[in-house]
């Protein structure tokens, strides 16, 4: 049976420039106060730089696997 490679990543709660625990508190407050409600949408003040970095990493990893002459092994 052929092996199909997959990429899986999980977001974290650590933020550069913030004290430990800050991101976890932001997430917990959002879940408690906004989710699931009409207000659980992306807000203008959100910093999405980490999301962009994660997407770039996933793209680069997928491109490296796709362009490799070697089949991924596990």
N, CA, C, O and CB atoms as a CASP TS submission, in Angstrom:
PFRMAT TS
TARGET T0000
AUTHOR 0000-0000-0000
METHOD Language model
MODEL 1
PARENT N/A
ATOM      1  N   UNK     1       0.848  -1.169   0.000  1.00  0.00           N
ATOM      2  CA  UNK     1       0.000   0.000   0.000  1.00  0.00           C
ATOM      3  C   UNK     1       0.903   1.245   0.000  1.00  0.00           C
ATOM      4  O   UNK     1       1.857   1.307   0.776  1.00  0.00           O
ATOM      5  CB  UNK     1      -0.970  -0.009   1.230  1.00  0.00           C
ATOM      6  N   UNK     2       0.615   2.237  -0.860  1.00  0.00           N
ATOM      7  CA  UNK     2       1.452   3.441  -0.889  1.00  0.00           C
ATOM      8  C   UNK     2       1.266   4.289   0.369  1.00  0.00           C
ATOM      9  O   UNK     2       0.194   4.318   0.975  1.00  0.00           O
ATOM     10  CB  UNK     2       1.131   4.277  -2.130  1.00  0.00           C
ATOM     11  N   UNK     3       2.328   4.964   0.732  1.00  0.00           N
ATOM     12  CA  UNK     3       2.306   5.862   1.885  1.00  0.00           C
ATOM     13  C   UNK     3       2.070   7.282   1.372  1.00  0.00           C
ATOM     14  O   UNK     3       2.757   7.734   0.456  1.00  0.00           O
ATOM     15  CB  UNK     3       3.645   5.770   2.712  1.00  0.00           C
ATOM     16  N   UNK     4       1.117   7.972   1.949  1.00  0.00           N
ATOM     17  CA  UNK     4       0.827   9.348   1.566  1.00  0.00           C
ATOM     18  C   UNK     4       1.347  10.270   2.665  1.00  0.00           C
ATOM     19  O   UNK     4       0.847  10.240   3.789  1.00  0.00           O
ATOM     20  CB  UNK     4      -0.706   9.561   1.327  1.00  0.00           C
ATOM     21  N   UNK     5       2.350  11.090   2.344  1.00  0.00           N
ATOM     22  CA  UNK     5       2.883  11.991   3.380  1.00  0.00           C
ATOM     23  C   UNK     5       1.863  13.073   3.735  1.00  0.00           C
ATOM     24  O   UNK     5       1.056  13.485   2.901  1.00  0.00           O
ATOM     25  CB  UNK     5       4.204  12.644   2.905  1.00  0.00           C
ATOM     26  N   UNK     6       1.916  13.511   4.954  1.00  0.00           N
ATOM     27  CA  UNK     6       1.011  14.558   5.418  1.00  0.00           C
ATOM     28  C   UNK     6       1.778  15.505   6.337  1.00  0.00           C
ATOM     29  O   UNK     6       2.743  15.119   6.997  1.00  0.00           O
ATOM     30  CB  UNK     6      -0.222  13.949   6.152  1.00  0.00           C
ATOM     31  N   UNK     7       1.323  16.743   6.360  1.00  0.00           N
ATOM     32  CA  UNK     7       1.897  17.747   7.255  1.00  0.00           C
ATOM     33  C   UNK     7       0.813  18.137   8.241  1.00  0.00           C
ATOM     34  O   UNK     7      -0.314  18.445   7.853  1.00  0.00           O
ATOM     35  CB  UNK     7       2.435  19.001   6.467  1.00  0.00           C
ATOM     36  N   UNK     8       1.160  18.122   9.518  1.00  0.00           N
ATOM     37  CA  UNK     8       0.221  18.536  10.548  1.00  0.00           C
ATOM     38  C   UNK     8       0.948  19.478  11.483  1.00  0.00           C
ATOM     39  O   UNK     8       2.048  19.185  11.953  1.00  0.00           O
ATOM     40  CB  UNK     8      -0.366  17.313  11.320  1.00  0.00           C
ATOM     41  N   UNK     9       0.336  20.592  11.744  1.00  0.00           N
ATOM     42  CA  UNK     9       0.934  21.535  12.702  1.00  0.00           C
ATOM     43  C   UNK     9      -0.135  22.002  13.662  1.00  0.00           C
ATOM     44  O   UNK     9      -1.329  21.923  13.373  1.00  0.00           O
ATOM     45  CB  UNK     9       1.584  22.749  11.976  1.00  0.00           C
ATOM     46  N   UNK    10       0.298  22.481  14.787  1.00  0.00           N
ATOM     47  CA  UNK    10      -0.617  22.941  15.821  1.00  0.00           C
ATOM     48  C   UNK    10      -0.169  24.325  16.271  1.00  0.00           C
ATOM     49  O   UNK    10       1.012  24.564  16.522  1.00  0.00           O
ATOM     50  CB  UNK    10      -0.667  21.943  17.023  1.00  0.00           C
ATOM     51  N   UNK    11      -1.127  25.218  16.365  1.00  0.00           N
ATOM     52  CA  UNK    11      -0.811  26.577  16.815  1.00  0.00           C
ATOM     53  C   UNK    11      -0.423  26.561  18.285  1.00  0.00           C
ATOM     54  O   UNK    11      -0.892  25.732  19.064  1.00  0.00           O
ATOM     55  CB  UNK    11      -2.010  27.525  16.586  1.00  0.00           C
ATOM     56  N   UNK    12       0.425  27.476  18.636  1.00  0.00           N
ATOM     57  CA  UNK    12       0.839  27.606  20.030  1.00  0.00           C
ATOM     58  C   UNK    12       0.238  28.855  20.655  1.00  0.00           C
ATOM     59  O   UNK    12      -0.536  29.573  20.022  1.00  0.00           O
ATOM     60  CB  UNK    12       2.366  27.644  20.136  1.00  0.00           C
ATOM     61  N   UNK    13       0.600  29.098  21.884  1.00  0.00           N
ATOM     62  CA  UNK    13       0.081  30.269  22.597  1.00  0.00           C
ATOM     63  C   UNK    13       1.204  31.157  23.120  1.00  0.00           C
ATOM     64  O   UNK    13       0.959  32.059  23.922  1.00  0.00           O
ATOM     65  CB  UNK    13      -0.808  29.829  23.754  1.00  0.00           C
ATOM     66  N   UNK    14       2.438  30.908  22.671  1.00  0.00           N
ATOM     67  CA  UNK    14       3.558  31.753  23.069  1.00  0.00           C
ATOM     68  C   UNK    14       3.690  32.904  22.070  1.00  0.00           C
ATOM     69  O   UNK    14       3.605  32.694  20.860  1.00  0.00           O
ATOM     70  CB  UNK    14       4.881  30.927  23.148  1.00  0.00           C
ATOM     71  N   UNK    15       3.895  34.105  22.574  1.00  0.00           N
ATOM     72  CA  UNK    15       4.003  35.282  21.720  1.00  0.00           C
ATOM     73  C   UNK    15       5.295  36.017  22.015  1.00  0.00           C
ATOM     74  O   UNK    15       5.620  36.282  23.173  1.00  0.00           O
ATOM     75  CB  UNK    15       2.797  36.215  21.915  1.00  0.00           C
ATOM     76  N   UNK    16       6.037  36.348  20.954  1.00  0.00           N
ATOM     77  CA  UNK    16       7.263  37.126  21.098  1.00  0.00           C
ATOM     78  C   UNK    16       6.894  38.496  21.660  1.00  0.00           C
ATOM     79  O   UNK    16       5.982  39.151  21.157  1.00  0.00           O
ATOM     80  CB  UNK    16       8.018  37.261  19.731  1.00  0.00           C
ATOM     81  N   UNK    17       7.598  38.924  22.696  1.00  0.00           N
ATOM     82  CA  UNK    17       7.348  40.231  23.291  1.00  0.00           C
ATOM     83  C   UNK    17       6.293  40.232  24.384  1.00  0.00           C
ATOM     84  O   UNK    17       5.999  41.278  24.962  1.00  0.00           O
ATOM     85  CB  UNK    17       6.944  41.178  22.235  1.00  0.00           C
ATOM     86  N   UNK    18       5.727  39.079  24.670  1.00  0.00           N
ATOM     87  CA  UNK    18       4.726  38.978  25.748  1.00  0.00           C
ATOM     88  C   UNK    18       5.247  38.022  26.822  1.00  0.00           C
ATOM     89  O   UNK    18       6.050  37.132  26.543  1.00  0.00           O
ATOM     90  CB  UNK    18       3.340  38.483  25.192  1.00  0.00           C
ATOM     91  N   UNK    19       4.783  38.220  28.031  1.00  0.00           N
ATOM     92  CA  UNK    19       5.203  37.359  29.126  1.00  0.00           C
ATOM     93  C   UNK    19       4.604  35.963  28.976  1.00  0.00           C
ATOM     94  O   UNK    19       3.545  35.806  28.367  1.00  0.00           O
ATOM     95  CB  UNK    19       4.801  37.972  30.471  1.00  0.00           C
ATOM     96  N   UNK    20       5.271  34.950  29.525  1.00  0.00           N
ATOM     97  CA  UNK    20       4.700  33.601  29.484  1.00  0.00           C
ATOM     98  C   UNK    20       3.287  33.594  30.071  1.00  0.00           C
ATOM     99  O   UNK    20       3.028  34.217  31.101  1.00  0.00           O
ATOM    100  CB  UNK    20       5.601  32.609  30.251  1.00  0.00           C
ATOM    101  N   UNK    21       2.392  32.893  29.412  1.00  0.00           N
ATOM    102  CA  UNK    21       1.017  32.802  29.874  1.00  0.00           C
ATOM    103  C   UNK    21       0.079  33.823  29.246  1.00  0.00           C
ATOM    104  O   UNK    21      -1.140  33.672  29.326  1.00  0.00           O
ATOM    105  CB  UNK    21       0.986  32.955  31.344  1.00  0.00           C
ATOM    106  N   UNK    22       0.636  34.874  28.614  1.00  0.00           N
ATOM    107  CA  UNK    22      -0.206  35.917  28.022  1.00  0.00           C
ATOM    108  C   UNK    22      -1.107  35.359  26.927  1.00  0.00           C
ATOM    109  O   UNK    22      -2.309  35.625  26.916  1.00  0.00           O
ATOM    110  CB  UNK    22       0.662  37.036  27.457  1.00  0.00           C
ATOM    111  N   UNK    23      -0.538  34.593  26.013  1.00  0.00           N
ATOM    112  CA  UNK    23      -1.317  34.044  24.908  1.00  0.00           C
ATOM    113  C   UNK    23      -2.372  33.066  25.381  1.00  0.00           C
ATOM    114  O   UNK    23      -3.490  33.052  24.866  1.00  0.00           O
ATOM    115  CB  UNK    23      -0.409  33.367  23.917  1.00  0.00           C
ATOM    116  N   UNK    24      -2.021  32.251  26.356  1.00  0.00           N
ATOM    117  CA  UNK    24      -2.989  31.300  26.900  1.00  0.00           C
ATOM    118  C   UNK    24      -4.171  32.027  27.534  1.00  0.00           C
ATOM    119  O   UNK    24      -5.314  31.592  27.393  1.00  0.00           O
ATOM    120  CB  UNK    24      -2.317  30.383  27.933  1.00  0.00           C
ATOM    121  N   UNK    25      -3.902  33.139  28.238  1.00  0.00           N
ATOM    122  CA  UNK    25      -4.975  33.928  28.847  1.00  0.00           C
ATOM    123  C   UNK    25      -5.855  34.565  27.766  1.00  0.00           C
ATOM    124  O   UNK    25      -7.079  34.591  27.894  1.00  0.00           O
ATOM    125  CB  UNK    25      -4.387  35.019  29.772  1.00  0.00           C
ATOM    126  N   UNK    26      -5.226  35.081  26.700  1.00  0.00           N
ATOM    127  CA  UNK    26      -6.004  35.678  25.611  1.00  0.00           C
ATOM    128  C   UNK    26      -6.940  34.649  24.992  1.00  0.00           C
ATOM    129  O   UNK    26      -8.109  34.932  24.731  1.00  0.00           O
ATOM    130  CB  UNK    26      -5.071  36.261  24.534  1.00  0.00           C
ATOM    131  N   UNK    27      -6.413  33.459  24.764  1.00  0.00           N
ATOM    132  CA  UNK    27      -7.216  32.385  24.172  1.00  0.00           C
ATOM    133  C   UNK    27      -8.362  31.988  25.104  1.00  0.00           C
ATOM    134  O   UNK    27      -9.506  31.864  24.668  1.00  0.00           O
ATOM    135  CB  UNK    27      -6.333  31.158  23.862  1.00  0.00           C
ATOM    136  N   UNK    28      -8.055  31.793  26.376  1.00  0.00           N
ATOM    137  CA  UNK    28      -9.096  31.397  27.339  1.00  0.00           C
ATOM    138  C   UNK    28     -10.180  32.463  27.448  1.00  0.00           C
ATOM    139  O   UNK    28     -11.365  32.136  27.511  1.00  0.00           O
ATOM    140  CB  UNK    28      -8.477  31.138  28.723  1.00  0.00           C
ATOM    141  N   UNK    29      -9.785  33.738  27.473  1.00  0.00           N
ATOM    142  CA  UNK    29     -10.770  34.826  27.540  1.00  0.00           C
ATOM    143  C   UNK    29     -11.647  34.846  26.295  1.00  0.00           C
ATOM    144  O   UNK    29     -12.856  35.057  26.392  1.00  0.00           O
ATOM    145  CB  UNK    29     -10.066  36.181  27.706  1.00  0.00           C
ATOM    146  N   UNK    30     -11.049  34.628  25.127  1.00  0.00           N
ATOM    147  CA  UNK    30     -11.815  34.635  23.881  1.00  0.00           C
ATOM    148  C   UNK    30     -12.829  33.493  23.866  1.00  0.00           C
ATOM    149  O   UNK    30     -13.984  33.685  23.487  1.00  0.00           O
ATOM    150  CB  UNK    30     -10.871  34.526  22.668  1.00  0.00           C
ATOM    151  N   UNK    31     -12.386  32.300  24.283  1.00  0.00           N
ATOM    152  CA  UNK    31     -13.296  31.147  24.330  1.00  0.00           C
ATOM    153  C   UNK    31     -14.438  31.414  25.304  1.00  0.00           C
ATOM    154  O   UNK    31     -15.591  31.093  25.012  1.00  0.00           O
ATOM    155  CB  UNK    31     -12.532  29.863  24.739  1.00  0.00           C
ATOM    156  N   UNK    32     -14.130  31.991  26.444  1.00  0.00           N
ATOM    157  CA  UNK    32     -15.158  32.247  27.461  1.00  0.00           C
ATOM    158  C   UNK    32     -16.124  33.341  27.035  1.00  0.00           C
ATOM    159  O   UNK    32     -17.331  33.210  27.238  1.00  0.00           O
ATOM    160  CB  UNK    32     -14.508  32.627  28.781  1.00  0.00           C
ATOM    161  N   UNK    33     -15.610  34.425  26.445  1.00  0.00           N
ATOM    162  CA  UNK    33     -16.430  35.607  26.192  1.00  0.00           C
ATOM    163  C   UNK    33     -17.020  35.698  24.790  1.00  0.00           C
ATOM    164  O   UNK    33     -18.058  36.334  24.603  1.00  0.00           O
ATOM    165  CB  UNK    33     -15.625  36.812  26.443  1.00  0.00           C
ATOM    166  N   UNK    34     -16.385  35.078  23.805  1.00  0.00           N
ATOM    167  CA  UNK    34     -16.828  35.311  22.428  1.00  0.00           C
ATOM    168  C   UNK    34     -17.230  34.072  21.649  1.00  0.00           C
ATOM    169  O   UNK    34     -18.037  34.170  20.724  1.00  0.00           O
ATOM    170  CB  UNK    34     -15.762  35.991  21.692  1.00  0.00           C
ATOM    171  N   UNK    35     -16.697  32.918  21.991  1.00  0.00           N
ATOM    172  CA  UNK    35     -16.952  31.730  21.185  1.00  0.00           C
ATOM    173  C   UNK    35     -17.963  30.825  21.846  1.00  0.00           C
ATOM    174  O   UNK    35     -17.841  30.609  23.052  1.00  0.00           O
ATOM    175  CB  UNK    35     -15.667  30.970  20.937  1.00  0.00           C
ATOM    176  N   UNK    36     -18.916  30.297  21.190  1.00  0.00           N
ATOM    177  CA  UNK    36     -19.395  30.615  19.850  1.00  0.00           C
ATOM    178  C   UNK    36     -20.500  31.667  19.937  1.00  0.00           C
ATOM    179  O   UNK    36     -21.550  31.431  20.534  1.00  0.00           O
ATOM    180  CB  UNK    36     -19.907  29.340  19.130  1.00  0.00           C
ATOM    181  N   UNK    37     -20.264  32.768  19.366  1.00  0.00           N
ATOM    182  CA  UNK    37     -21.200  33.894  19.336  1.00  0.00           C
ATOM    183  C   UNK    37     -21.048  34.624  18.004  1.00  0.00           C
ATOM    184  O   UNK    37     -20.123  34.340  17.243  1.00  0.00           O
ATOM    185  CB  UNK    37     -20.951  34.869  20.538  1.00  0.00           C
ATOM    186  N   UNK    38     -21.943  35.554  17.720  1.00  0.00           N
ATOM    187  CA  UNK    38     -21.751  36.364  16.505  1.00  0.00           C
ATOM    188  C   UNK    38     -20.443  37.157  16.547  1.00  0.00           C
ATOM    189  O   UNK    38     -19.946  37.560  15.495  1.00  0.00           O
ATOM    190  CB  UNK    38     -22.931  37.326  16.323  1.00  0.00           C
ATOM    191  N   UNK    39     -19.877  37.390  17.723  1.00  0.00           N
ATOM    192  CA  UNK    39     -18.637  38.148  17.841  1.00  0.00           C
ATOM    193  C   UNK    39     -17.382  37.321  17.711  1.00  0.00           C
ATOM    194  O   UNK    39     -16.294  37.823  17.991  1.00  0.00           O
ATOM    195  CB  UNK    39     -18.611  38.846  19.131  1.00  0.00           C
ATOM    196  N   UNK    40     -17.492  36.057  17.294  1.00  0.00           N
ATOM    197  CA  UNK    40     -16.297  35.208  17.217  1.00  0.00           C
ATOM    198  C   UNK    40     -15.635  35.285  15.840  1.00  0.00           C
ATOM    199  O   UNK    40     -15.239  34.266  15.273  1.00  0.00           O
ATOM    200  CB  UNK    40     -16.662  33.755  17.536  1.00  0.00           C
ATOM    201  N   UNK    41     -15.523  36.468  15.328  1.00  0.00           N
ATOM    202  CA  UNK    41     -14.904  36.694  14.029  1.00  0.00           C
ATOM    203  C   UNK    41     -13.527  37.332  14.198  1.00  0.00           C
ATOM    204  O   UNK    41     -13.199  37.855  15.263  1.00  0.00           O
ATOM    205  CB  UNK    41     -15.803  37.582  13.150  1.00  0.00           C
ATOM    206  N   UNK    42     -12.733  37.280  13.141  1.00  0.00           N
ATOM    207  CA  UNK    42     -11.414  37.904  13.160  1.00  0.00           C
ATOM    208  C   UNK    42     -11.586  39.397  13.399  1.00  0.00           C
ATOM    209  O   UNK    42     -12.448  40.040  12.801  1.00  0.00           O
ATOM    210  CB  UNK    42     -10.643  37.637  11.830  1.00  0.00           C
ATOM    211  N   UNK    43     -10.759  39.935  14.277  1.00  0.00           N
ATOM    212  CA  UNK    43     -10.833  41.348  14.614  1.00  0.00           C
ATOM    213  C   UNK    43      -9.646  42.098  14.023  1.00  0.00           C
ATOM    214  O   UNK    43      -8.580  41.519  13.813  1.00  0.00           O
ATOM    215  CB  UNK    43     -10.882  41.538  16.136  1.00  0.00           C
ATOM    216  N   UNK    44      -9.834  43.382  13.756  1.00  0.00           N
ATOM    217  CA  UNK    44      -8.798  44.195  13.117  1.00  0.00           C
ATOM    218  C   UNK    44      -7.509  44.284  13.923  1.00  0.00           C
ATOM    219  O   UNK    44      -6.440  44.471  13.341  1.00  0.00           O
ATOM    220  CB  UNK    44      -9.322  45.576  12.874  1.00  0.00           C
ATOM    221  N   UNK    45      -7.579  44.155  15.250  1.00  0.00           N
ATOM    222  CA  UNK    45      -6.380  44.330  16.066  1.00  0.00           C
ATOM    223  C   UNK    45      -5.589  43.034  16.279  1.00  0.00           C
ATOM    224  O   UNK    45      -4.592  43.036  17.001  1.00  0.00           O
ATOM    225  CB  UNK    45      -6.763  44.902  17.401  1.00  0.00           C
ATOM    226  N   UNK    46      -6.014  41.945  15.670  1.00  0.00           N
ATOM    227  CA  UNK    46      -5.292  40.689  15.823  1.00  0.00           C
ATOM    228  C   UNK    46      -3.952  40.761  15.092  1.00  0.00           C
ATOM    229  O   UNK    46      -3.872  41.279  13.978  1.00  0.00           O
ATOM    230  CB  UNK    46      -6.135  39.510  15.296  1.00  0.00           C
ATOM    231  N   UNK    47      -2.916  40.244  15.720  1.00  0.00           N
ATOM    232  CA  UNK    47      -1.592  40.150  15.107  1.00  0.00           C
ATOM    233  C   UNK    47      -1.477  38.748  14.501  1.00  0.00           C
ATOM    234  O   UNK    47      -1.446  37.748  15.219  1.00  0.00           O
ATOM    235  CB  UNK    47      -0.435  40.429  16.163  1.00  0.00           C
ATOM    236  N   UNK    48      -1.414  38.695  13.186  1.00  0.00           N
ATOM    237  CA  UNK    48      -1.382  37.407  12.494  1.00  0.00           C
ATOM    238  C   UNK    48       0.001  37.047  11.971  1.00  0.00           C
ATOM    239  O   UNK    48       0.131  36.174  11.113  1.00  0.00           O
ATOM    240  CB  UNK    48      -2.360  37.418  11.353  1.00  0.00           C
ATOM    241  N   UNK    49       1.043  37.718  12.483  1.00  0.00           N
ATOM    242  CA  UNK    49       2.401  37.450  12.003  1.00  0.00           C
ATOM    243  C   UNK    49       2.810  35.994  12.224  1.00  0.00           C
ATOM    244  O   UNK    49       3.447  35.393  11.359  1.00  0.00           O
ATOM    245  CB  UNK    49       3.393  38.375  12.700  1.00  0.00           C
ATOM    246  N   UNK    50       2.455  35.430  13.360  1.00  0.00           N
ATOM    247  CA  UNK    50       2.801  34.031  13.636  1.00  0.00           C
ATOM    248  C   UNK    50       2.095  33.084  12.682  1.00  0.00           C
ATOM    249  O   UNK    50       2.672  32.082  12.260  1.00  0.00           O
ATOM    250  CB  UNK    50       2.448  33.669  15.074  1.00  0.00           C
ATOM    251  N   UNK    51       0.855  33.391  12.340  1.00  0.00           N
ATOM    252  CA  UNK    51       0.112  32.575  11.384  1.00  0.00           C
ATOM    253  C   UNK    51       0.799  32.592  10.022  1.00  0.00           C
ATOM    254  O   UNK    51       0.899  31.564   9.351  1.00  0.00           O
ATOM    255  CB  UNK    51      -1.339  33.075  11.258  1.00  0.00           C
ATOM    256  N   UNK    52       1.266  33.763   9.627  1.00  0.00           N
ATOM    257  CA  UNK    52       1.986  33.893   8.351  1.00  0.00           C
ATOM    258  C   UNK    52       3.262  33.053   8.393  1.00  0.00           C
ATOM    259  O   UNK    52       3.567  32.351   7.429  1.00  0.00           O
ATOM    260  CB  UNK    52       2.325  35.387   8.051  1.00  0.00           C
ATOM    261  N   UNK    53       4.003  33.116   9.484  1.00  0.00           N
ATOM    262  CA  UNK    53       5.227  32.323   9.611  1.00  0.00           C
ATOM    263  C   UNK    53       4.921  30.827   9.537  1.00  0.00           C
ATOM    264  O   UNK    53       5.647  30.075   8.886  1.00  0.00           O
ATOM    265  CB  UNK    53       5.944  32.650  10.932  1.00  0.00           C
ATOM    266  N   UNK    54       3.846  30.396  10.202  1.00  0.00           N
ATOM    267  CA  UNK    54       3.457  28.985  10.161  1.00  0.00           C
ATOM    268  C   UNK    54       3.106  28.559   8.740  1.00  0.00           C
ATOM    269  O   UNK    54       3.502  27.479   8.304  1.00  0.00           O
ATOM    270  CB  UNK    54       2.267  28.727  11.099  1.00  0.00           C
ATOM    271  N   UNK    55       2.369  29.393   8.016  1.00  0.00           N
ATOM    272  CA  UNK    55       1.970  29.077   6.642  1.00  0.00           C
ATOM    273  C   UNK    55       3.189  29.005   5.728  1.00  0.00           C
ATOM    274  O   UNK    55       3.272  28.129   4.866  1.00  0.00           O
ATOM    275  CB  UNK    55       0.973  30.124   6.115  1.00  0.00           C
ATOM    276  N   UNK    56       4.134  29.923   5.913  1.00  0.00           N
ATOM    277  CA  UNK    56       5.353  29.905   5.099  1.00  0.00           C
ATOM    278  C   UNK    56       6.167  28.645   5.367  1.00  0.00           C
ATOM    279  O   UNK    56       6.690  28.033   4.435  1.00  0.00           O
ATOM    280  CB  UNK    56       6.207  31.152   5.379  1.00  0.00           C
ATOM    281  N   UNK    57       6.275  28.257   6.627  1.00  0.00           N
ATOM    282  CA  UNK    57       7.004  27.043   6.969  1.00  0.00           C
ATOM    283  C   UNK    57       6.342  25.824   6.348  1.00  0.00           C
ATOM    284  O   UNK    57       7.027  24.981   5.769  1.00  0.00           O
ATOM    285  CB  UNK    57       7.095  26.880   8.487  1.00  0.00           C
ATOM    286  N   UNK    58       5.023  25.714   6.457  1.00  0.00           N
ATOM    287  CA  UNK    58       4.308  24.572   5.874  1.00  0.00           C
ATOM    288  C   UNK    58       4.491  24.537   4.360  1.00  0.00           C
ATOM    289  O   UNK    58       4.685  23.465   3.787  1.00  0.00           O
ATOM    290  CB  UNK    58       2.806  24.634   6.224  1.00  0.00           C
ATOM    291  N   UNK    59       4.432  25.691   3.709  1.00  0.00           N
ATOM    292  CA  UNK    59       4.630  25.742   2.266  1.00  0.00           C
ATOM    293  C   UNK    59       6.033  25.287   1.886  1.00  0.00           C
ATOM    294  O   UNK    59       6.205  24.480   0.972  1.00  0.00           O
ATOM    295  CB  UNK    59       4.377  27.153   1.745  1.00  0.00           C
ATOM    296  N   UNK    60       7.027  25.806   2.587  1.00  0.00           N
ATOM    297  CA  UNK    60       8.412  25.439   2.274  1.00  0.00           C
ATOM    298  C   UNK    60       8.667  23.949   2.492  1.00  0.00           C
ATOM    299  O   UNK    60       9.368  23.305   1.711  1.00  0.00           O
ATOM    300  CB  UNK    60       9.380  26.259   3.126  1.00  0.00           C
ATOM    301  N   UNK    61       8.090  23.417   3.560  1.00  0.00           N
ATOM    302  CA  UNK    61       8.235  21.994   3.833  1.00  0.00           C
ATOM    303  C   UNK    61       7.567  21.164   2.744  1.00  0.00           C
ATOM    304  O   UNK    61       8.153  20.201   2.249  1.00  0.00           O
ATOM    305  CB  UNK    61       7.643  21.648   5.201  1.00  0.00           C
ATOM    306  N   UNK    62       6.346  21.532   2.370  1.00  0.00           N
ATOM    307  CA  UNK    62       5.631  20.797   1.326  1.00  0.00           C
ATOM    308  C   UNK    62       6.365  20.899  -0.003  1.00  0.00           C
ATOM    309  O   UNK    62       6.461  19.912  -0.732  1.00  0.00           O
ATOM    310  CB  UNK    62       4.198  21.325   1.180  1.00  0.00           C
ATOM    311  N   UNK    63       6.880  22.072  -0.323  1.00  0.00           N
ATOM    312  CA  UNK    63       7.615  22.254  -1.576  1.00  0.00           C
ATOM    313  C   UNK    63       8.888  21.416  -1.578  1.00  0.00           C
ATOM    314  O   UNK    63       9.229  20.819  -2.599  1.00  0.00           O
ATOM    315  CB  UNK    63       7.957  23.739  -1.792  1.00  0.00           C
ATOM    316  N   UNK    64       9.594  21.361  -0.453  1.00  0.00           N
ATOM    317  CA  UNK    64      10.821  20.561  -0.373  1.00  0.00           C
ATOM    318  C   UNK    64      10.511  19.081  -0.581  1.00  0.00           C
ATOM    319  O   UNK    64      11.250  18.387  -1.279  1.00  0.00           O
ATOM    320  CB  UNK    64      11.519  20.773   0.988  1.00  0.00           C
ATOM    321  N   UNK    65       9.435  18.597   0.013  1.00  0.00           N
ATOM    322  CA  UNK    65       9.051  17.193  -0.163  1.00  0.00           C
ATOM    323  C   UNK    65       8.645  16.948  -1.612  1.00  0.00           C
ATOM    324  O   UNK    65       9.042  15.947  -2.209  1.00  0.00           O
ATOM    325  CB  UNK    65       7.893  16.810   0.797  1.00  0.00           C
ATOM    326  N   UNK    66       7.855  17.858  -2.177  1.00  0.00           N
ATOM    327  CA  UNK    66       7.360  17.681  -3.543  1.00  0.00           C
ATOM    328  C   UNK    66       8.482  17.693  -4.576  1.00  0.00           C
ATOM    329  O   UNK    66       8.403  16.993  -5.586  1.00  0.00           O
ATOM    330  CB  UNK    66       6.355  18.765  -3.873  1.00  0.00           C
ATOM    331  N   UNK    67       9.517  18.477  -4.330  1.00  0.00           N
ATOM    332  CA  UNK    67      10.599  18.605  -5.298  1.00  0.00           C
ATOM    333  C   UNK    67      11.764  17.657  -5.039  1.00  0.00           C
ATOM    334  O   UNK    67      12.745  17.662  -5.782  1.00  0.00           O
ATOM    335  CB  UNK    67      11.099  20.012  -5.304  1.00  0.00           C
ATOM    336  N   UNK    68      11.666  16.862  -4.014  1.00  0.00           N
ATOM    337  CA  UNK    68      12.745  15.937  -3.686  1.00  0.00           C
ATOM    338  C   UNK    68      12.692  14.704  -4.592  1.00  0.00           C
ATOM    339  O   UNK    68      11.619  14.257  -4.995  1.00  0.00           O
ATOM    340  CB  UNK    68      12.662  15.518  -2.207  1.00  0.00           C
ATOM    341  N   UNK    69      13.856  14.176  -4.897  1.00  0.00           N
ATOM    342  CA  UNK    69      13.923  12.937  -5.659  1.00  0.00           C
ATOM    343  C   UNK    69      13.670  11.714  -4.766  1.00  0.00           C
ATOM    344  O   UNK    69      13.423  10.615  -5.263  1.00  0.00           O
ATOM    345  CB  UNK    69      15.288  12.817  -6.345  1.00  0.00           C
ATOM    346  N   UNK    70      13.733  11.914  -3.458  1.00  0.00           N
ATOM    347  CA  UNK    70      13.538  10.826  -2.505  1.00  0.00           C
ATOM    348  C   UNK    70      12.104  10.803  -2.016  1.00  0.00           C
ATOM    349  O   UNK    70      11.494  11.846  -1.778  1.00  0.00           O
ATOM    350  CB  UNK    70      14.500  10.962  -1.322  1.00  0.00           C
ATOM    351  N   UNK    71      11.578   9.603  -1.870  1.00  0.00           N
ATOM    352  CA  UNK    71      10.247   9.428  -1.310  1.00  0.00           C
ATOM    353  C   UNK    71      10.331   9.570   0.209  1.00  0.00           C
ATOM    354  O   UNK    71      11.236   9.011   0.828  1.00  0.00           O
ATOM    355  CB  UNK    71       9.648   8.046  -1.711  1.00  0.00           C
ATOM    356  N   UNK    72       9.399  10.313   0.820  1.00  0.00           N
ATOM    357  CA  UNK    72       9.431  10.440   2.286  1.00  0.00           C
ATOM    358  C   UNK    72       9.335   9.079   2.956  1.00  0.00           C
ATOM    359  O   UNK    72       8.608   8.198   2.496  1.00  0.00           O
ATOM    360  CB  UNK    72       8.290  11.342   2.774  1.00  0.00           C
ATOM    361  N   UNK    73      10.064   8.918   4.029  1.00  0.00           N
ATOM    362  CA  UNK    73       9.991   7.686   4.833  1.00  0.00           C
ATOM    363  C   UNK    73       9.650   8.067   6.253  1.00  0.00           C
ATOM    364  O   UNK    73       9.910   9.186   6.694  1.00  0.00           O
ATOM    365  CB  UNK    73      11.332   6.880   4.783  1.00  0.00           C
ATOM    366  N   UNK    74       9.080   7.148   6.943  1.00  0.00           N
ATOM    367  CA  UNK    74       8.652   7.426   8.320  1.00  0.00           C
ATOM    368  C   UNK    74       9.385   6.518   9.264  1.00  0.00           C
ATOM    369  O   UNK    74       9.174   6.585  10.475  1.00  0.00           O
ATOM    370  CB  UNK    74       7.131   7.252   8.484  1.00  0.00           C
TER
END
